[in-house]
Amino acid sequence: MTGDTNRSFLGDLEVDEIAISVLSRVREMIFGDHKSVFTGQGFDFSGLREWQPGDRQVSVDWAHSTHTGFSPLIVRECVEERSVDVWLVADNSLSVRCGIGNETVGNIIARTIATIGFSGVVFQDRIGLIAFDGKNYLIEAPKGGKKQVHRIVDIYHEPVSSHLIPIRRQESIARIISGSLKRTSLVVVVSDFLFSEAELFIKELTDIRSGHDLFLVMADASFPFEFNLNSGGWVEGVDAETGQLKLLSGKEFQKLGERVRSYQKGLELFSEKQGIEVVNIGKDRDALTTALADFFLLRRSRRR
């Protein structure tokens, strides 16, 4: 059952704004006045040494430098973690096109791709994409840099038919993901999970966690169903995934948003029982960027 199914897109300007927001958040976490989850300009503290020409001012440890009378200055030496491949596994099925006005679930997923992508760029990670719609999938191999993030957002919005690969009967998205991981990877699965056998899909993802990091991002899919219906009659709609007509009473229709929230909450609890963390996101753009950037940076910084 769907609300509006007009597809909307993120423009380059919004993607650039996300990049600026992510960078600003990273700077706040690294150099802010509050206790930081990072040390110095890197992410793994390795020791102290004397200042050398070319060292940045932000690397100076002023507290320890007082013990030497600031001659010489003491610098905190940090080693950045080894980069990983960040795979964004993004739902591109018909249900994510549901929305109200120009805001769709797909836009929320696209913002997630951009936010996590730019966060990965901070760590010099390579960013890849696997988009799926239940019948087909496409793979964009991991590459580094901001241009790659722009590229995969565009690919998600406009999947090229020549790049689409049919999902064979014996295949599953979880197996496709597993077969694509050539090196240590962080896998982020982004979806509304409004498809059949979602629990089986989540359960299959647990096999990937043996050698890789993985978490889920659940996009709120309830807002397209939040209508103020004055009529107490019947409402006819179309199931976005199956194309079937559905006839609901006005009372049933009013409860659709609540039913979606309950369904997604159940899947969240199921995922946590499988040992898979879930991040919930909605259509609030600032809250989405902050929550995902914080979660990614904290998780990425503790990788060893």
ABEGO torsion letter per residue (X at the ends): XBBBABBBBBBAAAAAAAAAAAAAAAAAAAABABBBABBEABABBAEBBBBBBGBBAAABBAAAAAAAGGOBBBBBBBBBBBBBBBBBBBBABAAAABEBEABBAAAAAAAAAAAAAAAAAAAGBBBBBBBBAGABBBBBBBBBEAAAAAAAAAAAABBBAAABBBBBAABBAAAAAAAABABBBBBBBBBAGBBBGAAAAAAAAAAAAAABBBBBBBBBAAAAABBBBABABBBBBBBAAAGBBBBBBAAAAAAAAAAAAAAAAAAAAAAAAAGBBBBBBBABAAAAAAAAAAAAAAAAAABX
